[in-house]
Amino acid sequence: MSLKKITGKLKSPFAFFVYKKLLFLFVAIFISMTFTFILPRLMPSSPVDIMIGKIAGGEASSIGQTTQTGSGIGASRLDVLRAIYMEKFGINQPLIVQYFDFWKRFFTMDFGLSYWRYPTPVSDLIMEALPWTLVLVIPVVPIGFFVGNWIGSRAAYHRGKVDKALYYVLMYLSQAPYYWFALIFMLVFGVKLGWFPIFGAYDIDRWLYPVLTPDWILDAAWHYALPFLSLVGLGIGSTGVGMRAMTLYEMESDYIQYSKQLGFKKSKLRKYSERNAILPNFTWLPVVLSSLVGQTLLVEYVFGYPGLGNLAFQAVFNMDYPLIEATFISAVGIVLVGNFICDILYGILDPRIGSSYVGGK
């Protein structure tokens, strides 16, 4: 390809569309990362307070058994430990220095050692948890999108009792809280019927760590079922309701009415209307992905699934600054990168989007 053609592509309408999306991505990363740094430090306690509290509890119990005057010695020891931990964790540094250190950790992706699981590196904890979260998030988006669109479009074409029944089911799925689904599934299918396990990603009594064998995969799929069903129903419901409404709108469009007069088959008319009706649902994918990541983190905690949700809870509970930063950066990264991909795909599906960006520059 010649230099002139490459320059032409870099100045094309779609290229300007991508540039603006990249600029928005960088701004969103900067703002979200800054909040990730600030919010943990606004909490009333710090990692040192958590660490000293644990030590003081054990110290107090042991000293109380030996002498009544040990509390003064224990307090002096704890003061020394506090100073050591403040320097070790870097909390004694000015806030601006900590902020620049945070960005250094971000760009190098080296968050050091975890305070909660000291001396385990934070990167090891993230790499252990991230695949479990991605296994939940990635299949839910396409399955909810395609199944919801398929049900919604056919509900619009098959008017009557079928349409009403599907509409109520889709509306219920779209509005019911996802954590309510998780608790109901756990109670009914896990506790009452005992069909599915209610905790973990695999049977820890049988497996010390994941092993890619048929038995382990089947066991992991059995643990995976309830968390997955808790999340996928919301995607199917919200997509199906939107697809049904847009399909009904498209059915009244002039081109559909004209095609009917020409004698087009009903299946062909449905395909034509589906192609146009699906675009608004596609624009909704970034919002669905953003909410899905937050939902996944909570569902993971409900089921004890070893993903970022459980890890984030432990990080916040123990005020583990590096682990808090790493877990939230991972979650925000999934959302922002996923939204960027959805925007680019939408620009490819609808060329009018790219050309409109050029017209407004």
C-alpha positions in Angstrom: 0.0 0.0 0.0 1.4 3.4 -1.0 2.0 6.2 1.4 -0.7 8.3 -0.2 -3.3 5.6 0.4 -2.2 5.2 4.0 -2.4 9.0 4.5 -5.9 9.0 2.9 -7.1 6.2 5.3 -5.7 8.2 8.3 -7.8 11.2 7.2 -10.9 9.2 6.4 -14.3 9.8 8.2 -14.0 6.6 10.1 -10.4 7.5 11.2 -11.7 10.7 12.8 -14.4 8.7 14.5 -11.7 6.4 16.0 -9.6 9.4 17.0 -12.4 10.9 19.0 -13.2 7.6 20.6 -9.6 7.1 21.6 -9.5 10.6 23.1 -12.6 9.9 25.1 -11.0 6.6 26.3 -7.9 8.3 27.6 -9.9 11.0 29.4 -12.1 8.3 31.0 -9.0 6.4 32.1 -7.5 9.4 33.7 -10.6 10.4 35.6 -11.5 6.9 36.7 -7.9 6.1 37.8 -7.8 9.4 39.8 -10.9 8.4 41.7 -9.5 5.0 42.2 -6.5 6.6 44.0 -8.5 9.2 46.0 -11.5 7.2 47.3 -9.6 4.6 49.4 -7.6 7.4 51.0 -10.8 9.2 52.0 -11.9 6.3 54.2 -11.5 6.8 58.0 -9.1 3.9 58.4 -5.8 3.0 56.6 -3.9 -0.2 56.0 -1.7 0.5 59.0 -4.8 0.9 61.2 -6.1 -2.5 60.0 -2.7 -4.1 60.5 -2.2 -2.6 64.0 -5.7 -3.5 65.0 -5.0 -7.2 64.2 -1.7 -7.1 66.1 -3.2 -5.2 69.0 -5.9 -7.8 69.4 -3.5 -10.6 69.7 -1.1 -8.6 71.8 -3.7 -7.6 74.2 -5.0 -11.1 74.7 -1.5 -12.5 75.3 -0.4 -9.7 77.6 -3.6 -9.8 79.6 -2.9 -13.4 80.5 0.6 -12.6 81.9 0.6 -9.2 83.5 -1.8 -6.3 84.1 0.9 -3.7 83.3 1.7 -5.0 79.9 -0.5 -2.6 78.1 2.0 0.2 78.3 4.7 -1.9 76.8 2.3 -3.2 74.2 1.4 0.4 73.2 5.0 1.4 72.7 5.7 -1.6 70.6 2.6 -0.8 68.5 3.8 2.8 68.0 7.1 1.4 66.7 5.3 -1.0 64.4 3.0 1.8 63.2 6.0 3.9 62.1 7.6 0.9 60.4 4.4 0.1 58.5 3.8 3.7 57.6 7.3 3.8 55.9 6.9 0.3 54.5 3.6 1.1 52.8 4.7 4.6 51.8 1.7 6.2 53.6 4.0 8.7 55.4 4.8 10.3 52.0 2.9 13.5 50.9 -0.3 12.8 49.0 1.1 14.2 45.8 4.1 11.9 46.0 1.8 8.9 46.6 -0.3 10.1 43.5 2.7 10.1 41.2 3.8 6.7 42.6 0.3 5.5 41.8 0.6 6.5 38.2 4.1 4.9 38.1 2.5 1.6 39.3 -0.3 2.0 36.7 2.0 2.5 33.7 4.4 -0.2 34.8 1.6 -2.5 35.9 3.7 -3.3 39.0 1.6 -2.8 42.1 4.1 -4.4 44.4 3.1 -6.6 47.3 -0.3 -7.1 48.8 -0.8 -5.8 52.4 -3.6 -8.4 53.0 -1.7 -11.4 51.6 1.8 -10.1 52.3 4.3 -10.9 50.7 2.2 -12.2 47.7 2.6 -9.9 44.7 -0.6 -8.1 43.7 -0.1 -9.2 40.1 -0.3 -12.8 41.1 -3.6 -12.3 42.9 -5.0 -10.4 39.9 -3.9 -13.1 37.4 -5.6 -15.7 39.5 -8.9 -13.9 39.8 -9.2 -12.2 36.4 -9.8 -15.3 34.3 -12.8 -16.3 36.5 -14.4 -12.9 36.0 -13.8 -12.9 32.2 -15.3 -16.4 32.0 -18.5 -14.9 33.5 -18.6 -11.5 31.6 -17.5 -12.5 28.1 -20.2 -15.1 27.3 -23.1 -13.2 28.9 -22.8 -10.2 26.5 -23.2 -12.1 23.2 -25.6 -14.7 24.5 -27.8 -12.0 26.1 -27.6 -9.9 22.9 -28.4 -12.6 20.3 -30.9 -14.6 22.3 -32.7 -11.4 23.5 -32.9 -10.0 19.9 -34.1 -13.4 18.6 -36.9 -13.6 21.2 -37.8 -9.9 20.9 -38.1 -9.9 17.1 -40.3 -13.0 17.0 -42.5 -11.8 19.8 -43.2 -8.7 17.7 -44.2 -10.8 14.7 -46.3 -13.4 16.5 -48.9 -11.1 17.9 -51.4 -12.5 20.4 -50.9 -14.7 23.5 -47.4 -15.6 22.5 -46.4 -12.0 22.2 -48.0 -11.1 25.5 -46.4 -14.0 27.4 -42.9 -13.3 26.0 -43.3 -9.6 26.6 -44.1 -10.1 30.3 -41.3 -12.6 30.7 -38.8 -10.3 29.0 -40.0 -7.3 31.0 -39.7 -9.2 34.3 -36.2 -10.4 33.4 -35.1 -6.9 32.5 -36.4 -5.3 35.7 -35.7 -7.9 38.4 -32.5 -7.2 40.4 -29.7 -9.5 39.4 -28.6 -10.1 43.0 -32.2 -11.3 43.7 -31.9 -13.8 40.9 -28.6 -15.0 42.5 -30.2 -15.4 46.0 -33.3 -17.2 44.6 -31.2 -19.5 42.4 -29.0 -20.3 45.4 -32.0 -21.0 47.7 -34.1 -23.0 45.3 -31.6 -24.9 43.1 -28.7 -25.0 45.6 -30.2 -25.3 49.1 -33.7 -26.7 48.6 -33.2 -29.0 45.6 -29.4 -29.5 45.9 -29.0 -29.7 42.2 -26.1 -27.2 42.0 -23.2 -26.2 44.4 -23.6 -22.8 46.0 -20.0 -21.8 46.7 -16.7 -21.6 44.8 -15.7 -22.3 41.2 -14.9 -26.0 41.8 -14.9 -28.6 44.6 -11.9 -27.6 46.7 -12.2 -31.0 48.6 -11.3 -32.8 45.3 -9.0 -30.3 43.6 -6.3 -28.2 45.1 -6.0 -26.1 42.0 -7.5 -26.0 38.5 -6.6 -29.0 36.3 -7.7 -29.1 32.7 -9.2 -32.6 32.8 -12.7 -33.7 31.8 -13.7 -34.3 35.4 -12.5 -30.9 36.6 -14.1 -29.1 33.6 -17.4 -30.8 34.4 -17.1 -29.9 38.0 -16.3 -26.2 37.2 -19.2 -26.1 34.8 -21.5 -27.3 37.5 -20.3 -24.5 39.8 -20.5 -22.0 36.9 -24.2 -22.6 36.2 -25.9 -20.5 38.9 -23.7 -17.4 38.7 -24.0 -17.5 34.9 -27.8 -17.8 35.0 -28.0 -15.0 37.5 -26.4 -12.6 35.0 -27.6 -13.8 31.6 -31.3 -13.3 32.3 -30.9 -9.6 32.7 -29.2 -9.3 29.4 -31.8 -11.3 27.6 -34.6 -9.4 29.1 -33.4 -5.9 28.5 -32.3 -6.7 24.9 -35.5 -8.5 24.1 -37.7 -5.7 25.3 -35.8 -3.2 23.2 -35.8 -5.4 20.1 -39.5 -6.0 20.4 -40.3 -2.3 20.6 -38.0 -1.4 17.7 -39.3 -4.3 15.5 -42.9 -3.1 16.0 -41.7 0.4 14.9 -40.0 -1.0 11.9 -43.0 -3.0 10.9 -44.9 0.2 10.4 -42.2 1.8 8.3 -42.9 2.7 4.7 -40.3 0.3 3.2 -41.9 -2.6 5.0 -45.4 -1.6 3.9 -44.2 -1.2 0.3 -42.4 -4.6 0.5 -45.7 -6.2 1.6 -47.4 -4.7 -1.5 -44.7 -6.2 -3.6 -45.5 -9.7 -2.2 -42.4 -10.2 -0.1 -42.5 -13.3 2.3 -43.0 -12.7 6.0 -39.7 -14.2 6.8 -37.9 -11.8 4.4 -39.8 -8.8 5.9 -38.7 -9.9 9.4 -35.0 -10.1 8.3 -35.2 -6.6 6.8 -36.8 -5.1 9.9 -34.4 -7.0 12.2 -31.4 -5.4 10.5 -32.6 -1.9 11.3 -34.1 -2.7 14.6 -30.9 -4.2 16.0 -28.9 -1.0 15.6 -30.4 0.8 18.7 -29.8 -2.4 20.8 -26.2 -2.4 19.6 -25.7 1.2 20.9 -26.9 -0.1 24.3 -24.1 -2.7 24.5 -21.6 -0.3 26.2 -24.2 0.5 28.9 -25.0 -3.2 29.3 -21.3 -4.1 29.6 -20.7 -1.3 32.2 -23.5 -2.5 34.4 -22.6 -6.2 33.8 -19.1 -5.8 35.3 -20.5 -4.3 38.5 -23.2 -7.0 38.6 -20.6 -9.7 38.1 -18.5 -8.5 41.0 -21.4 -8.7 43.4 -22.6 -12.1 42.1 -19.1 -13.4 42.6 -19.3 -12.4 46.2 -22.7 -14.0 46.7 -21.5 -17.4 45.3 -18.0 -17.1 46.6 -16.7 -17.2 43.0 -12.9 -16.6 43.0 -13.0 -13.6 40.6 -12.3 -9.9 40.9 -15.5 -9.3 43.0 -14.3 -11.5 45.9 -10.8 -10.1 45.6 -12.1 -6.5 45.6 -14.1 -7.2 48.7 -11.1 -8.5 50.6 -9.0 -5.6 49.3 -11.5 -3.0 50.6 -12.2 -4.9 53.9 -8.4 -5.0 54.6 -7.7 -1.5 53.2 -5.1 -3.0 50.9 -4.3 0.0 48.7 -2.3 -1.7 46.0 -4.9 -4.5 45.7 -7.8 -2.0 45.6 -6.1 -0.1 42.9 -5.3 -3.2 40.8 -8.8 -4.8 41.1 -10.6 -1.5 40.2 -8.2 -0.8 37.4 -8.9 -4.3 36.0 -12.6 -3.8 36.3 -12.5 -0.3 34.7 -10.2 -1.6 32.0 -12.7 -4.3 31.0 -15.5 -1.7 30.9 -13.5 1.0 28.9 -11.9 -1.4 26.4 -15.2 -3.2 25.9 -17.0 0.1 25.3 -14.4 1.2 22.9 -14.7 -2.1 20.9 -18.5 -1.7 20.9 -18.2 1.9 19.6 -15.8 0.9 16.8 -18.0 -2.1 15.8 -21.0 0.2 15.7 -19.1 2.6 13.5 -18.4 -0.3 11.1 -22.0 -1.5 11.1 -23.4 2.0 10.5 -21.1 4.1 8.2 -23.3 7.2 8.9 -21.7 7.4 12.3 -18.2 8.0 11.0 -19.3 10.5 8.4 -21.3 12.5 10.9 -18.2 12.9 13.1 -16.3 14.4 10.2 -19.1 16.8 9.5 -19.0 18.1 13.0 -15.3 18.5 13.4 
